[in-house]
Amino acid sequence: MKAVILLSGGLDSSTVLYQAKADGCECHSISFDYQQRHRRELQSALSVANKAGVIQHQVVNFDLRQWGGSALTDDTIALPQERSLDEMSQNIPVTYVPARNTIFLSFALGYAEAIAAERVYIGVNALDYSGYPDCRPDYIQAMQEVFRLGTKQGREGKPINIVTPLINLKKTEIIQLGNQLGVPWQLTWSCYAGGDIACGVCDSCRLRLAAFAELKLKDPLPYLGIKS
């Protein structure tokens, strides 16, 4: 079975890639350089793709800074730092990028149909504290209908399926799954801050660190101000 995997290089998407491998898929990964603050993640995406032995790794380039609207695409919007997990869960955060997963899935759908893939894997997670609207089950269900109605494959009765292995997992459960699958955490990247060393204080770093700590495991990535 042929699959396209959306791969950011982060903890979740890397686990999804390894899950697709475990599912027996021929894996083609796709990443996006949308001029995000944390473009460092693209290095990790390439490293993880190479380690996993994907058939091909694609990087699609476009510029979401043209309209901003997110702390990840507009440097005038401050990146949240040092927030508690409770604070993160209150509202959709400023790190939400308008319509990002719709854009990503559209590219992935075009790629998948062009290579006659049967599946598109994406690491959305409805239980994450971020609460992004385009990571929820009803959104994925709606996009699945778009995949069916908007493609030749779909109209001919062979729709490309969106696969979301992590959608109902806690971050700790994702790490446990990744450990079972052999995900190389040392190659992954979660930080939003944009430096060459993970900041340890943005929402994404804190969620990741908290999950490793809850499992009494050490995150192999170095962090600013945190002794190894």
N, C-alpha and C positions, 0 to 999 in steps of 0.2 A: 504494500500500500504506500502510495506517495503522499507526502505531507509537506506543507509550508509552515514553518514555526516562526512566530514573531519573537525576535530575540533582542532584548535590550542590553543583555550582559548582566542583568541583575539577578538576585537570588531566585525570584519567582520564575522568570522566563528561562533561566538556565535549567531549573528543575523540570519545566515543561519540555524542553528539548530532550532531556534525558528520559523523560517519560515517553515521549514519542518514539525514541530509540527502543525502549523496552517494549513498546507496543508493536514493534516489528516494522516500523515505517522507514521508508527511504526519505531521509530528512533534507529539506532545503530550507535554510534559514534566511530571514530578512530583517535588517535593522534600518533605522531611520536617522539620518543627520538632518534635523530640522532646526539647526542652529540653537539647540538647547544649551542652557547654562552648563549642564553637566555632560558635555560632549565626550568627556573622558570615558563614559560608559561604552563608547563604540570600540575602544581598544579591548575592553573585556569581552564584548560580544564576539569579536573576531577570535580572541584567544579561546573562548569557550567553544565556538563553532569548530575551530581547528582540532581542539582536544576531543570533541565528540565525533569527529570524522564525518561532518555533513558532506553531502554531495556537492553543494554549492552554497556560498554565503553571499548574499546581495546586500548592498547599502544604497538606499534611496535618498537622494538629496533634495531638500526643499527648505524654504525659509519661513517659519512661523513667527519670526520676529517682525515680519511685515505688519502684523496687527497685534502682536503681544497678547495681553489679557491674562498672563500668568507670570508668577515669579520665576518660572523656568524659561520664559521667552522674553522677559522685559526686566532689565536690570534696575529699573526705577522702583520695582515692587520688591519689598524686602522679603528675604527668605525666612520663614519661621524657624526659630532656634530655641533649644532648651525647653520645649513644650512637653508636658506630661502626656501620658496616653489618654487620660481623661480629656485634656484640652484638645487633643487631636480629633477626638470623636464628636466634638460639638457641632461643627459645620463643615461644609465642603471647603477645603483649604485653598489658599491662593496658588498652590502648586498644581492645581487642576489646570490642564491645558485645554482650552475650548475645542471640543469635538475630536480630540486626539485619537481615540481608539476607532472612531468612525473613519478618519483619514487613514489610519494604519491598516484597518481591516479592508478598506477599499483597495489599497495597493496589494495587500496579501491576496485578495480575491482575484485581482487581475493576474498576478503571478501564478496563482494556483491553477486558474483555468488555462493559462497559456501553456503550462507544462502537464496538463491533464491530471492534477492532483485531486485526491478524494477528500483530503482534510486540511483544515487550517487550525493550528494550535495557538492559543493565546493564554497568557498567565494571569488573567483577571482574577480578582479575589474579592468577594462581597463582604468578607468579615474583616478586612483590613480597616484600620482606624481612619484611613483617608476618606472613605465613603464616596469615592468618585462615582458620578452618575453613570459613566460608561464602563463600569466594572460589575454591574449588577445583573442578575439572571434575566429580568424582563427586557433589558437592553440587548443581551445576547440573543434572546428568543426573537426579538424584532429584527436583528441583523441576520439571523438565520433565514428569515423569510425574504429579506433583501437578496441574500445569496441564492435563494431558490428562484425568485422571480426575475432577477437581473442578470442571469447568465444563460448561455446556451445549454450548458450541462444541466442546470436546474430545470429549464423548460422541457428538456428531453427526459426528465425523470431520474437524473443522476446528480442530485445537488451536492455541492461541496459542503461538508459538514464542519461547523465550528466546534472545536473540542476544547473544553475548559476544565482541565483536571484539578485545578486548585480552587475553584470558585467557592466551595464550601469548607475550605480548610483554614484553620488558624495558622499564624506564622510559625508557631512551634511545630505544627504538624507538617508544614511544608518543608521545614528543615529536616525533620525525621524522614520524610519521603525522599528528600534529596540525598540524605546519608545512605539510605537503602539503594538508591540508584547510582551512587558514586559521583555525585556532582562535585566538581573541583571548586569549592567555595573560595579558595585563594585566588582564583582567576576572575571572580565575579566583582561587580561594582554596584553599590546602591546609593552612594552619596549624591545629593542634589547641589552641593555647594560649588562645584566646578574646579576644585583644586586637584593636585596630583596625589594627595593623601586624603583619605576620607576624613570629614570634619568631626564626626561623632556627635554632633549637636543638632543637625537638621532632622526633620521628622523621619525621613527614610532611614537614616543612620540609627536613630534612637529605637525605631521599631525593630530593626534588625538586631541591634545589640541586646535589646530586652528579650527577644525570643531566644537567642543563644544563651543568655544568662539564665532564663527560666529553665532551660534544658540542662543547665550546668555544663555547657560546652563552651569552648573558646572559639571565637570568631578569628579565623586566620589572617584577616586583613589588619594592617596597621591603621591606627586612628590618631589624629592630632591630639595631644594632651593625654593620651591613654597609654600607660606603660604596657608593653607586651609581656 
